[in-house]
Amino acid sequence: MLNDRSIVLGVVILSSKFQVVIPQEVRERLNLKPGQKIVVIEKGGVVHLIPQRPLKEMRGFVKGLDTRDLRDEEDRI
């Protein structure tokens, strides 16, 4: 199921070893490297491949986020 933000960048074939090749355009857009880990999530019959990024790269990605009131007092132990 595609939405307005979906972009089809190619069709891949599942090999007999259940492997797929990520199209070059996608690899370049996401700056994927050989050996990089990719998280696989299945939700509602859709397979999502999410590149795992090093912690150094994640530093500051929630900068400015207000962490107050993230959960109710009842949730705290």
SULCOR-V313560 format. One record per residue. N is the residue number from 1. RES is the residue in three letters. NEAR is the number of other C-alpha atoms within 8 Angstrom. Layout:
BEGIN
n->(N,N)
res->(RES,RES)
near->(NEAR,NEAR)
END
This chain:
BEGIN
n->(1,2,3,4,5,6,7,8,9,10,11,12,13,14,15,16,17,18,19,20,21,22,23,24,25,26,27,28,29,30,31,32,33,34,35,36,37,38,39,40,41,42,43,44,45,46,47,48,49,50,51,52,53,54,55,56,57,58,59,60,61,62,63,64,65,66,67,68,69,70,71,72,73,74,75,76,77)
res->(MET,LEU,ASN,ASP,ARG,SER,ILE,VAL,LEU,GLY,VAL,VAL,ILE,LEU,SER,SER,LYS,PHE,GLN,VAL,VAL,ILE,PRO,GLN,GLU,VAL,ARG,GLU,ARG,LEU,ASN,LEU,LYS,PRO,GLY,GLN,LYS,ILE,VAL,VAL,ILE,GLU,LYS,GLY,GLY,VAL,VAL,HIS,LEU,ILE,PRO,GLN,ARG,PRO,LEU,LYS,GLU,MET,ARG,GLY,PHE,VAL,LYS,GLY,LEU,ASP,THR,ARG,ASP,LEU,ARG,ASP,GLU,GLU,ASP,ARG,ILE)
near->(2,5,5,4,5,6,4,5,7,5,5,8,6,8,7,5,5,6,7,8,6,7,9,6,7,9,11,8,6,6,6,8,6,4,4,8,6,8,9,8,8,8,7,4,5,6,8,9,8,8,9,8,6,6,6,5,6,8,6,5,5,5,5,4,5,4,5,4,5,5,5,7,5,5,6,5,3)
END
